[in-house]
Amino acid sequence: MSEANRLFALSEHIRSQAYLLATYYLELDAESDILGKASAFAVGQTVGTWTEVPGVTETMRRHHEGRVVKVLEAPPVDVRTQAEGAAHGFFIQLALPVANFGPHFPMLLTTLLGNDASTSVQAKLVDLELPDDYAAALGGPRHGIAGVRDLVGVHDRPLLLNMIKPCTGLTPEAGARIFHETALGGIDLIKDDELLGNPEFSPITERVRAYGEAARAAFEETGKDVVYAVNITDSPDRVVDNARRAVEAGARAVMVTYATVGYGVLRAVSDAVDVPILGHFAGSGMFFEGPRSGMSSPLAAGMLPRLAGADLTVVTTPYGGYPMRRLQYLRTAHQLVLPRPHIAPTMPVIGGGVHPGVVPLYLRELGPDIVLGAGGSIQGHPSGAAAGVRAMRQAIDAAVTSRDLDEAAAGHPELASALDLWGRQD
């Protein structure tokens, strides 16, 4: 191959080889040297820098140098008279040899987003395509949707989750009282709020034991087994130890905020304990809120936590208080549940402003393999937390059977009260 074409490849040629395909979006003047920019980026994130350096061999280039696979322009103009004026958008796709970073999230992200200062571009990572064997090496969920359903014992409807409120400041004993009252309503899962980790006033192991006692007491009264997911988020060097101690204390699920501890730490937790892991998106906005840097939300909050081992993952929606676009919320859910070779699906947990009136909307858009995470609408129900759970369950049962919520509310005062207070969103 000529030197002029060394850094370029067609997707048909590269697809069967051990390359990860990364697609970026950037904006430049229409007459900028986009091929030069893309080539410098491919080299800078693999074997080289802004100038020739000794020691780069032909073998090194063949096995470790990046390639430019696609350069697409938006709008797709072909003549100069159409390209004059404002900046244009470009999508560039790079092929990056997986041998450079292996199945290790810190080095993967460094390669994708590290941006060697001398060859960097201000670009946003918007898509990833992984070789099947590389994705399998990353691992994915150990339990997935099927394992979570087996643990909870529910296979025919969406699951219902509550996060203990107030968010923090509760002792284990005070939290256990709220847990017990909530469990009496027939909830499936209860988790900590993401703001409660391992503080001195509520250590993880004490919380697991106290909440476990509350769960057993509620089971004696209702026959419903409630699973608690304890938040083990901490300094990276302590997270795995927190997970092990929580499981030893009786935890059957754990939660971690993957964006703040790192995807690699989430992978380490999945490798260390054999219980479902709930990945929380707290802090992930720093990855995707910038239009020209970071990565897209379907990658940050969908693909990567799934590959790193989250069995359940909280998903931001456009129907709460956060301005998430509907397209990106749906694409994030797709990254979690659509079939991927050798990787189990992750169960989306819908959080933020969830109440009975929005249940039919979520089932219609996402289907039944979801967890509805209701916080304030349960703890803030006028008749108490147990009534809040029953109202959500009544809305779920109505939606699963395609029954109108107002019709269902006629026979259920808990649901009627919730609809009067928070309305419905169709």
Phi, psi and chi 1 to 4 in degrees:
 res  aa     phi    psi   chi1   chi2   chi3   chi4
   1 MET       -  141.8 -179.4 -177.8  -63.1      -
   2 SER   -68.7  155.0   71.2      -      -      -
   3 GLU   -60.6  -33.5 -178.0   64.1   19.7      -
   4 ALA   -63.6  -28.5      -      -      -      -
   5 ASN  -105.5    5.3  -68.6  -31.0      -      -
   6 ARG   -57.3  -35.9 -170.3 -168.9   82.8 -124.7
   7 LEU   -91.0    8.4  -69.3  169.4      -      -
   8 PHE  -120.6  148.6  -60.1   93.0      -      -
   9 ALA  -151.8  152.9      -      -      -      -
  10 LEU   -91.6  149.2  -63.3  177.4      -      -
  11 SER   -62.1  -33.2   55.7      -      -      -
  12 GLU   -63.5  -31.3  -68.7   85.5   -8.5      -
  13 HIS   -81.0  -36.5  172.6   71.5      -      -
  14 ILE   -87.0  -20.7 -148.5   80.2      -      -
  15 ARG   -60.6  -36.7 -170.2  178.3  -64.5  131.7
  16 SER   -85.9    1.5   62.0      -      -      -
  17 GLN  -102.3  172.8  -57.5 -179.9   47.6      -
  18 ALA   -84.8   66.7      -      -      -      -
  19 TYR  -123.7  144.5  -73.7   90.6      -      -
  20 LEU   -93.6  135.5  177.1  151.9      -      -
  21 LEU  -101.6  118.0  -65.2  177.0      -      -
  22 ALA  -115.8  127.0      -      -      -      -
  23 THR  -110.0  131.6  -56.4      -      -      -
  24 TYR  -122.2  154.1  -60.6   84.0      -      -
  25 TYR  -116.7  136.6  174.4   78.6      -      -
  26 LEU  -149.0  162.7   66.0  155.3      -      -
  27 GLU  -120.5  131.6  -66.7 -179.2   -4.6      -
  28 LEU  -143.5  164.8  -66.4  172.4      -      -
  29 ASP   -58.4  142.3 -177.8   84.0      -      -
  30 ALA   -57.2  -30.0      -      -      -      -
  31 GLU   -94.6    8.9  -64.5  -55.9  -44.2      -
  32 SER   -65.8  159.5  -63.7      -      -      -
  33 ASP   -83.8   78.2 -178.1   10.0      -      -
  34 ILE   -66.1  -34.3 -178.1   61.4      -      -
  35 LEU   -66.4  -37.6  -66.8 -179.0      -      -
  36 GLY   -66.0  -41.4      -      -      -      -
  37 LYS   -61.4  -47.7  -84.6  -81.6 -171.3 -176.9
  38 ALA   -64.4  -39.9      -      -      -      -
  39 SER   -65.0  -43.8  -59.9      -      -      -
  40 ALA   -63.4  -36.6      -      -      -      -
  41 PHE   -65.5  -45.2 -166.7   29.0      -      -
  42 ALA   -61.1  -40.3      -      -      -      -
  43 VAL   -73.4  -44.6  172.4      -      -      -
  44 GLY   -63.5  -28.6      -      -      -      -
  45 GLN   -92.4    6.6  -70.4  -52.3  105.6      -
  46 THR  -130.2  -84.0   53.1      -      -      -
  47 VAL  -107.9  -15.0  -59.1      -      -      -
  48 GLY  -130.3 -163.5      -      -      -      -
  49 THR  -145.8 -161.1 -177.2      -      -      -
  50 TRP   -73.9  -14.2   65.0  -84.8      -      -
  51 THR  -139.8  161.8 -171.0      -      -      -
  52 GLU   -62.2  135.7  -70.5  -67.1  -33.2      -
  53 VAL  -127.8  149.8  -65.6      -      -      -
  54 PRO   -69.0  155.0   23.6  -32.8      -      -
  55 GLY    99.9  -10.1      -      -      -      -
  56 VAL   -83.7  109.0  178.5      -      -      -
  57 THR   -95.2  167.2   66.1      -      -      -
  58 GLU   -64.6  -37.6 -173.9   57.4   36.1      -
  59 THR   -63.2  -41.4  -61.9      -      -      -
  60 MET   -62.1  -43.7 -173.3 -177.9  -62.5      -
  61 ARG   -63.5  -40.9  -76.5  174.8  170.9  164.0
  62 ARG   -65.3  -36.2 -173.2  165.1   58.4 -109.0
  63 HIS  -102.2  -17.7  -65.6  -68.6      -      -
  64 HIS  -129.3   -8.1  -61.6  -78.4      -      -
  65 GLU   -84.3  142.7 -168.0  169.0   54.2      -
  66 GLY   -74.4  163.7      -      -      -      -
  67 ARG  -131.8  149.6  -60.4  -73.0 -173.1  -88.8
  68 VAL   -92.4  119.3  178.3      -      -      -
  69 VAL   -99.6  -45.0  179.4      -      -      -
  70 LYS  -138.9  145.9  -68.4 -179.4 -178.8  177.6
  71 VAL  -135.4  111.1  176.6      -      -      -
  72 LEU  -117.6  143.1  -54.8  174.6      -      -
  73 GLU  -114.5  144.7 -171.3  174.6    6.2      -
  74 ALA  -131.8  117.2      -      -      -      -
  75 PRO   -72.1  158.3   27.3  -35.2      -      -
  76 PRO   -83.5   79.2   30.6  -34.6      -      -
  77 VAL   -95.8  150.6  -62.8      -      -      -
  78 ASP  -121.5  -11.8  -70.7  -83.5      -      -
  79 VAL  -124.6  149.8  -63.5      -      -      -
  80 ARG   -61.4  -34.1  -74.8 -163.2  -57.0  -86.7
  81 THR   -64.0  -21.1   54.1      -      -      -
  82 GLN   -90.9  -12.9  -62.7  173.1  -32.0      -
  83 ALA  -103.9    0.9      -      -      -      -
  84 GLU   -73.2  149.3  -64.1  173.1  -10.1      -
  85 GLY   107.8 -130.4      -      -      -      -
  86 ALA   -66.5  167.7      -      -      -      -
  87 ALA   -62.6  149.9      -      -      -      -
  88 HIS  -110.5  155.7  -77.9 -134.6      -      -
  89 GLY   -91.8  141.4      -      -      -      -
  90 PHE  -129.6  139.1  -66.4   90.8      -      -
  91 PHE  -108.0  121.9  -68.5   90.9      -      -
  92 ILE  -116.1  135.1   60.7  173.1      -      -
  93 GLN  -113.8  123.7 -174.4  179.8   69.6      -
  94 LEU  -108.9  143.3  -55.3 -175.9      -      -
  95 ALA  -100.0  120.6      -      -      -      -
  96 LEU  -116.8  123.5  -57.4  168.9      -      -
  97 PRO   -64.9  125.6  -18.3   31.1      -      -
  98 VAL   -66.9  -19.2  -61.9      -      -      -
  99 ALA   -61.7  -23.3      -      -      -      -
 100 ASN   -71.1  -30.9  -70.9    3.0      -      -
 101 PHE  -128.2  -19.5   38.7   82.1      -      -
 102 GLY    62.4 -173.3      -      -      -      -
 103 PRO   -81.5   57.9   31.7  -35.8      -      -
 104 HIS  -132.3  116.0  -50.3  -67.1      -      -
 105 PHE   -61.8  -41.9  -74.8   93.5      -      -
 106 PRO   -58.7  -43.8  -27.4   37.1      -      -
 107 MET   -75.4  -31.5  -70.6  -48.7  -56.6      -
 108 LEU   -59.9  -49.6  168.9   62.2      -      -
 109 LEU   -69.3  -33.3  -68.3  176.2      -      -
 110 THR   -62.8  -40.6  -59.8      -      -      -
 111 THR   -69.2  -40.5  -58.2      -      -      -
 112 LEU   -74.1  -38.8  -68.5  170.6      -      -
 113 LEU  -123.9    0.0  -59.0  173.8      -      -
 114 GLY   -65.4  -35.1      -      -      -      -
 115 ASN    53.6   82.3  -87.6   13.6      -      -
 116 ASP   -47.8  122.5  180.0  -21.1      -      -
 117 ALA   -57.8  -26.8      -      -      -      -
 118 SER   -83.4  -18.7   62.5      -      -      -
 119 THR  -127.8   12.3   56.6      -      -      -
 120 SER   -73.7  159.9   66.4      -      -      -
 121 VAL  -128.9  151.1  -64.2      -      -      -
 122 GLN   -84.0   93.6 -169.3  174.3   13.4      -
 123 ALA  -136.8  157.3      -      -      -      -
 124 LYS  -114.0  128.6 -176.3  166.6 -175.5  172.2
 125 LEU   -73.9  120.7  177.6   66.6      -      -
 126 VAL  -117.3  -13.4  -64.8      -      -      -
 127 ASP  -158.7  149.4 -169.5   46.7      -      -
 128 LEU  -135.3  137.9  -73.7  174.9      -      -
 129 GLU  -123.5  124.8  -64.4  179.7   43.3      -
 130 LEU  -111.8  140.2  -48.3  179.1      -      -
 131 PRO   -59.2  145.0  -19.7   31.0      -      -
 132 ASP   -57.6  -43.7  -69.9   -9.0      -      -
 133 ASP   -70.0  -29.2   56.0  -10.3      -      -
 134 TYR   -70.4  -43.7  178.7   70.0      -      -
 135 ALA   -60.2  -41.1      -      -      -      -
 136 ALA   -62.8  -36.7      -      -      -      -
 137 ALA   -67.8  -29.9      -      -      -      -
 138 LEU   -66.5  -31.1  -72.3  173.5      -      -
 139 GLY   114.9  -63.2      -      -      -      -
 140 GLY    76.3 -174.3      -      -      -      -
 141 PRO   -66.0  143.0  -17.7   30.6      -      -
 142 ARG   -81.3  -27.6  -65.5 -176.8   66.6  173.0
 143 HIS  -114.7  -46.2  -59.5  -90.4      -      -
 144 GLY    67.8 -168.0      -      -      -      -
 145 ILE   -61.3  -45.1  -67.5  175.0      -      -
 146 ALA   -62.5  -42.1      -      -      -      -
 147 GLY   -66.8  -38.4      -      -      -      -
 148 VAL   -64.3  -43.3  171.3      -      -      -
 149 ARG   -64.6  -39.5  -75.3 -164.4  173.3  -80.0
 150 ASP   -62.6  -41.8  -73.1  -16.0      -      -
 151 LEU   -61.7  -44.4  175.1   64.5      -      -
 152 VAL   -80.1  -25.5  175.9      -      -      -
 153 GLY    81.4   25.2      -      -      -      -
 154 VAL  -128.8  124.4  175.0      -      -      -
 155 HIS  -127.5   -1.2  -62.2   87.8      -      -
 156 ASP  -119.7   12.5   58.0   -9.2      -      -
 157 ARG  -161.2  167.6   60.7  166.8  172.3   79.9
 158 PRO   -60.7  148.5  -23.5   34.1      -      -
 159 LEU   -84.7  158.2  -55.9 -176.7      -      -
 160 LEU  -121.9  128.7 -178.8   58.6      -      -
 161 LEU  -126.7  144.4  172.6  145.5      -      -
 162 ASN  -124.5  143.0  176.1 -113.3      -      -
 163 MET  -106.9  130.5   54.7  -67.9  -66.7      -
 164 ILE   -59.0  130.0  -63.9  -69.7      -      -
 165 LYS  -123.3  142.1  -57.0  -71.0 -175.5  179.4
 166 PRO   -60.2  159.1  -20.4   31.4      -      -
 167 CYS   -62.8  -41.1  -58.0      -      -      -
 168 THR  -150.7  175.3 -170.8      -      -      -
 169 GLY    92.8   -5.1      -      -      -      -
 170 LEU   -88.4  137.0  -65.9  167.9      -      -
 171 THR   -73.5  163.2   64.4      -      -      -
 172 PRO   -56.1  -37.5  -28.6   36.8      -      -
 173 GLU   -68.2  -43.1  -66.0   75.1   22.4      -
 174 ALA   -66.4  -42.0      -      -      -      -
 175 GLY   -63.1  -36.1      -      -      -      -
 176 ALA   -64.9  -33.9      -      -      -      -
 177 ARG   -66.4  -41.7  -71.5 -167.9  -71.1  -88.2
 178 ILE   -65.2  -41.8  -61.7  173.1      -      -
 179 PHE   -56.5  -48.8 -172.6  109.4      -      -
 180 HIS   -61.7  -45.7  179.5 -101.6      -      -
 181 GLU   -62.2  -40.5 -179.6 -175.5   -3.1      -
 182 THR   -67.8  -42.0  -54.7      -      -      -
 183 ALA   -62.5  -29.6      -      -      -      -
 184 LEU   -63.1  -20.5  -68.1  177.9      -      -
 185 GLY   -81.2  -10.1      -      -      -      -
 186 GLY    96.8   30.4      -      -      -      -
 187 ILE   -68.4  154.6 -162.2   84.6      -      -
 188 ASP   -89.3  -46.2  -60.4  -50.7      -      -
 189 LEU  -135.7  144.8  -61.5  139.5      -      -
 190 ILE  -129.7  134.3  -66.2  178.1      -      -
 191 LYS  -127.5  164.5   76.4  171.8 -172.8   66.3
 192 ASP   -70.7  154.6  -66.9  -40.2      -      -
 193 ASP   -68.1  152.0 -170.8  -89.6      -      -
 194 GLU   -65.1  -15.7   66.3  -87.4   15.4      -
 195 LEU   -83.7   -6.3  -63.6  175.5      -      -
 196 LEU  -108.7  110.7 -180.0   63.9      -      -
 197 GLY  -109.1 -101.9      -      -      -      -
 198 ASN  -131.5   56.9 -170.1   30.6      -      -
 199 PRO   -77.3  165.3   31.9  -36.6      -      -
 200 GLU   -63.1  -31.7  -68.5 -176.1    1.4      -
 201 PHE   -79.6   -9.9   61.4   82.0      -      -
 202 SER  -153.6   73.5 -175.4      -      -      -
 203 PRO   -61.8  148.7  -21.1   32.8      -      -
 204 ILE   -54.8  -50.7  -75.3  172.4      -      -
 205 THR   -65.9  -37.2   52.7      -      -      -
 206 GLU   -65.9  -38.0  -67.4 -176.1   21.2      -
 207 ARG   -66.9  -42.9 -152.7  158.5   66.5 -119.3
 208 VAL   -59.4  -44.8  169.6      -      -      -
 209 ARG   -66.8  -43.8  -65.6 -172.3 -175.3  102.0
 210 ALA   -66.0  -43.1      -      -      -      -
 211 TYR   -71.5  -31.1  -70.4   12.0      -      -
 212 GLY   -63.3  -41.7      -      -      -      -
 213 GLU   -63.4  -40.9  -68.4  177.2    4.0      -
 214 ALA   -63.8  -38.7      -      -      -      -
 215 ALA   -65.3  -41.6      -      -      -      -
 216 ARG   -66.3  -38.5  -73.0 -172.9  -71.9  -85.4
 217 ALA   -64.6  -41.7      -      -      -      -
 218 ALA   -66.4  -36.9      -      -      -      -
 219 PHE   -61.9  -39.1  176.9   77.5      -      -
 220 GLU   -61.3  -30.8  -68.4  -63.8  -37.4      -
 221 GLU   -89.2  -31.2  -62.2  177.8   62.8      -
 222 THR  -117.1  -21.9   66.3      -      -      -
 223 GLY    77.2    5.2      -      -      -      -
 224 LYS  -101.1  123.5  171.8   66.5  175.9  174.7
 225 ASP   -88.2  118.3 -175.6   20.5      -      -
 226 VAL  -103.1  129.8  178.4      -      -      -
 227 VAL   -97.4  132.6  174.7      -      -      -
 228 TYR  -106.5  129.2  167.7   50.8      -      -
 229 ALA  -106.6  111.5      -      -      -      -
 230 VAL   -90.7  139.1   58.5      -      -      -
 231 ASN   -80.3  115.8 -174.5   12.0      -      -
 232 ILE  -103.3    8.9   59.1  170.0      -      -
 233 THR   -58.6  134.4  -57.7      -      -      -
 234 ASP  -167.0 -170.3 -153.7  -34.4      -      -
 235 SER   -57.5  144.6  -58.2      -      -      -
 236 PRO   -52.5  -35.4  -29.0   36.2      -      -
 237 ASP   -74.0   -9.3   59.7  -43.1      -      -
 238 ARG  -111.0  -13.7  -60.3 -178.7   58.5  179.5
 239 VAL   -62.7  -47.8  175.0      -      -      -
 240 VAL   -63.4  -40.7  170.4      -      -      -
 241 ASP   -63.5  -40.2 -177.0   57.7      -      -
 242 ASN   -58.8  -42.4  -73.7  -11.2      -      -
 243 ALA   -63.2  -45.4      -      -      -      -
 244 ARG   -63.7  -43.5  -70.9 -175.5  173.6  129.5
 245 ARG   -68.1  -34.7  -69.3 -171.2  -63.4  109.2
 246 ALA   -64.2  -44.4      -      -      -      -
 247 VAL   -65.7  -40.7  171.2      -      -      -
 248 GLU   -61.0  -31.4  -70.5  171.0   -0.4      -
 249 ALA   -81.8   -5.5      -      -      -      -
 250 GLY   117.9    2.5      -      -      -      -
 251 ALA   -66.3  137.2      -      -      -      -
 252 ARG  -108.1    0.9  -67.2 -179.3  -69.3  162.7
 253 ALA  -161.0  152.7      -      -      -      -
 254 VAL  -132.5  161.7  -61.8      -      -      -
 255 MET  -127.9  144.5 -179.4 -178.5   93.7      -
 256 VAL  -146.6  141.5   64.5      -      -      -
 257 THR   -87.3   97.4   58.4      -      -      -
 258 TYR   -64.3  -30.5   55.8   80.4      -      -
 259 ALA   -71.4  -31.7      -      -      -      -
 260 THR   -87.6  -28.1   59.2      -      -      -
 261 VAL   -95.5  -23.1  -57.9      -      -      -
 262 GLY   108.0  144.1      -      -      -      -
 263 TYR   -62.7  -32.9  -62.2  101.4      -      -
 264 GLY   -65.9  -34.3      -      -      -      -
 265 VAL   -69.0  -39.4  172.7      -      -      -
 266 LEU   -58.0  -43.7  171.2   56.4      -      -
 267 ARG   -60.9  -40.3  177.1   74.4  -95.6  157.8
 268 ALA   -65.0  -37.9      -      -      -      -
 269 VAL   -64.5  -44.1  172.6      -      -      -
 270 SER   -61.7  -35.5 -178.0      -      -      -
 271 ASP   -73.1  -25.2  -69.2  -21.4      -      -
 272 ALA   -90.4  -32.8      -      -      -      -
 273 VAL  -131.0  141.8  -66.3      -      -      -
 274 ASP   -99.8   58.4 -170.8   17.0      -      -
 275 VAL  -133.0  155.8  -61.6      -      -      -
 276 PRO   -60.0  144.8  -27.0   36.5      -      -
 277 ILE  -115.5  128.5  -58.7  170.0      -      -
 278 LEU   -98.0  117.3 -167.6  158.7      -      -
 279 GLY   -92.0  124.9      -      -      -      -
 280 HIS  -101.7  140.8 -161.4  -74.9      -      -
 281 PHE   -81.4   -0.6   60.9   57.6      -      -
 282 ALA   -50.5  126.9      -      -      -      -
 283 GLY    91.0   -9.0      -      -      -      -
 284 SER   -73.4  -17.3   63.2      -      -      -
 285 GLY   -57.8  -28.1      -      -      -      -
 286 MET   -64.0  -21.6   61.2 -174.8  174.3      -
 287 PHE   -79.8  -36.4  -71.5  122.9      -      -
 288 PHE  -120.4   -5.5   59.8   76.5      -      -
 289 GLU   -73.9  -20.7  -73.1  179.3  -14.7      -
 290 GLY   -81.4  133.3      -      -      -      -
 291 PRO   -74.9  -16.5   27.5  -34.7      -      -
 292 ARG  -127.4   17.4  -63.6  179.3 -177.5   87.1
 293 SER  -154.3  170.7   62.2      -      -      -
 294 GLY    76.9 -141.6      -      -      -      -
 295 MET  -143.2  166.3   67.9  178.0   98.4      -
 296 SER   -75.4  155.0   67.6      -      -      -
 297 SER   -63.6  -34.9   52.2      -      -      -
 298 PRO   -60.1  -28.8  -27.9   37.3      -      -
 299 LEU   -79.1  -51.5  -60.5 -179.2      -      -
 300 ALA   -65.7  -38.2      -      -      -      -
 301 ALA  -112.4    2.1      -      -      -      -
 302 GLY  -124.5  -75.7      -      -      -      -
 303 MET   -60.1  -50.3  174.1 -170.1  -80.9      -
 304 LEU   -67.9  -46.8  -69.9  176.7      -      -
 305 PRO   -62.5  -33.0   14.4  -26.4      -      -
 306 ARG   -63.6  -49.4  177.6 -178.7  178.4 -179.1
 307 LEU   -62.9  -32.0  -68.3  171.7      -      -
 308 ALA   -79.3   -9.9      -      -      -      -
 309 GLY   118.5    8.5      -      -      -      -
 310 ALA   -72.5  126.4      -      -      -      -
 311 ASP   -84.2  -28.7  -59.1  -75.5      -      -
 312 LEU  -133.4  146.9  -48.5   94.0      -      -
 313 THR  -143.5  131.9  -64.2      -      -      -
 314 VAL   -72.2  134.7 -177.8      -      -      -
 315 VAL  -117.8  132.5  174.0      -      -      -
 316 THR   -80.2  139.1  -53.3      -      -      -
 317 THR  -122.4  165.7   83.5      -      -      -
 318 PRO   -81.3    1.3   19.0  -17.2      -      -
 319 TYR  -103.5    0.6  -50.6  119.2      -      -
 320 GLY  -100.2 -140.5      -      -      -      -
 321 GLY   -94.9   -4.9      -      -      -      -
 322 TYR   -96.1  138.3 -173.4   77.8      -      -
 323 PRO   -80.8   47.3   30.9  -36.2      -      -
 324 MET   -70.3  134.6  176.1   60.9   68.0      -
 325 ARG   -74.6  143.0  -65.1 -176.2   64.3 -128.0
 326 ARG   -60.2  -40.3 -178.0  173.1  179.3  -88.4
 327 LEU   -57.5  -46.7  169.8   64.0      -      -
 328 GLN   -71.7  -33.9  -63.0  -59.1   75.4      -
 329 TYR   -63.1  -43.9  134.5   72.5      -      -
 330 LEU   -69.3  -38.8  -68.6  173.8      -      -
 331 ARG   -68.0  -33.0  -68.0  -57.9  -67.0  163.2
 332 THR   -62.8  -45.5  -60.8      -      -      -
 333 ALA   -60.7  -39.5      -      -      -      -
 334 HIS   -61.7  -41.4  -67.0  165.0      -      -
 335 GLN   -62.3  -26.7  -75.3  -74.2   -0.9      -
 336 LEU   -82.9  -36.0  -65.9  173.0      -      -
 337 VAL  -113.0  -23.7  -57.3      -      -      -
 338 LEU   -67.6  149.2  -68.0 -179.1      -      -
 339 PRO   -58.7  136.5  -24.7   34.6      -      -
 340 ARG  -136.0  128.6  179.4 -179.9  -72.1  -82.9
 341 PRO   -53.3  129.7  -26.6   35.2      -      -
 342 HIS    70.3    4.0  -44.6  -59.2      -      -
 343 ILE  -123.7  124.5  -59.2  -67.2      -      -
 344 ALA   -69.7  154.1      -      -      -      -
 345 PRO   -76.2  152.5   28.2  -34.2      -      -
 346 THR  -103.2  140.0  -65.8      -      -      -
 347 MET   -85.7  119.7 -158.3  165.5 -164.6      -
 348 PRO   -68.5  135.9  -17.1   31.0      -      -
 349 VAL  -109.5  116.2  179.5      -      -      -
 350 ILE   -88.6  118.3  -52.6  -55.3      -      -
 351 GLY  -129.9  155.6      -      -      -      -
 352 GLY    99.6   98.4      -      -      -      -
 353 GLY    71.3   26.9      -      -      -      -
 354 VAL   -82.8  127.2  175.4      -      -      -
 355 HIS  -147.5  170.7   57.5   83.1      -      -
 356 PRO   -55.6  -32.3  -30.6   38.2      -      -
 357 GLY   -69.3  -14.3      -      -      -      -
 358 VAL  -104.6   -1.4  -61.3      -      -      -
 359 VAL   -58.9  -48.0  170.0      -      -      -
 360 PRO   -60.1  -34.6  -23.7   35.0      -      -
 361 LEU   -62.8  -46.0  173.8   62.7      -      -
 362 TYR   -67.4  -39.4  -75.3  125.3      -      -
 363 LEU   -65.7  -38.0  -95.7   69.9      -      -
 364 ARG   -66.7  -37.7 -173.9  167.2   63.5 -110.1
 365 GLU   -85.2  -32.5  -69.6 -169.9  -24.0      -
 366 LEU  -117.8  -15.4  -58.3  177.2      -      -
 367 GLY    86.0 -177.4      -      -      -      -
 368 PRO   -82.5  -14.3   29.4  -34.9      -      -
 369 ASP   -85.3   61.6  -82.8  -28.6      -      -
 370 ILE  -136.7  163.4   58.0  174.2      -      -
 371 VAL  -113.2  127.2 -179.9      -      -      -
 372 LEU   -93.3  112.8  -66.8  168.4      -      -
 373 GLY   -96.0   98.7      -      -      -      -
 374 ALA  -106.3  122.7      -      -      -      -
 375 GLY  -107.2  -79.2      -      -      -      -
 376 GLY   -61.6  -33.1      -      -      -      -
 377 SER   -71.5  -16.4   64.0      -      -      -
 378 ILE   -92.9  -56.0  -74.1  178.8      -      -
 379 GLN   -66.8  -25.8  -53.5  -61.4  -19.7      -
 380 GLY   -98.7   10.7      -      -      -      -
 381 HIS   -64.8  138.4 -168.1  -79.8      -      -
 382 PRO   -56.2  -26.6  -25.0   33.7      -      -
 383 SER  -102.5   13.1  -61.9      -      -      -
 384 GLY   102.8  170.8      -      -      -      -
 385 ALA   -64.3  -41.6      -      -      -      -
 386 ALA   -61.6  -39.5      -      -      -      -
 387 ALA   -67.3  -34.8      -      -      -      -
 388 GLY   -62.6  -40.4      -      -      -      -
 389 VAL   -63.0  -46.3  174.2      -      -      -
 390 ARG   -61.7  -38.0  -70.9 -167.3  -69.4  -88.9
 391 ALA   -62.5  -42.7      -      -      -      -
 392 MET   -65.2  -43.2  -76.5  -66.1  -59.2      -
 393 ARG   -63.0  -38.5  -78.3  -68.7  -51.3  -84.6
 394 GLN   -65.0  -38.7  -69.4  156.0    8.4      -
 395 ALA   -67.9  -40.2      -      -      -      -
 396 ILE   -63.1  -47.4  -70.3  171.3      -      -
 397 ASP   -60.8  -38.8  -68.1  -16.7      -      -
 398 ALA   -66.4  -44.0      -      -      -      -
 399 ALA   -66.1  -39.1      -      -      -      -
 400 VAL   -63.5  -33.8  167.5      -      -      -
 401 THR   -97.2   11.0   57.9      -      -      -
 402 SER    59.0   34.6  -59.4      -      -      -
 403 ARG   -95.9  138.6 -171.3 -178.3 -178.3 -165.7
 404 ASP   -64.5  139.8 -176.9   76.1      -      -
 405 LEU   -62.3  -41.2  -75.6 -175.7      -      -
 406 ASP   -63.5  -38.4  -68.9  -29.6      -      -
 407 GLU   -64.2  -44.0  177.9 -174.0  -16.0      -
 408 ALA   -64.9  -35.7      -      -      -      -
 409 ALA   -66.4  -22.9      -      -      -      -
 410 ALA   -61.5  -27.9      -      -      -      -
 411 GLY  -106.9    5.4      -      -      -      -
 412 HIS  -135.7  101.9  -63.4  -65.1      -      -
 413 PRO   -62.7  -30.5   18.5  -30.6      -      -
 414 GLU   -64.6  -44.8  -60.9   93.6  -16.4      -
 415 LEU   -66.9  -42.4  177.4   57.1      -      -
 416 ALA   -59.3  -42.9      -      -      -      -
 417 SER   -63.5  -41.4  179.5      -      -      -
 418 ALA   -65.6  -42.5      -      -      -      -
 419 LEU   -66.0  -36.5  -66.5  178.2      -      -
 420 ASP   -64.5  -36.5  -73.8  -16.8      -      -
 421 LEU   -80.9  -44.2 -175.0   58.9      -      -
 422 TRP  -113.4   -7.1  -66.1  -59.8      -      -
 423 GLY    74.5 -164.8      -      -      -      -
 424 ARG  -138.6  154.2   55.2 -176.3  -65.6  172.3
 425 GLN  -131.8  109.0 -170.9  167.1   -8.3      -
 426 ASP  -101.3      -  -62.7  -41.0      -      -
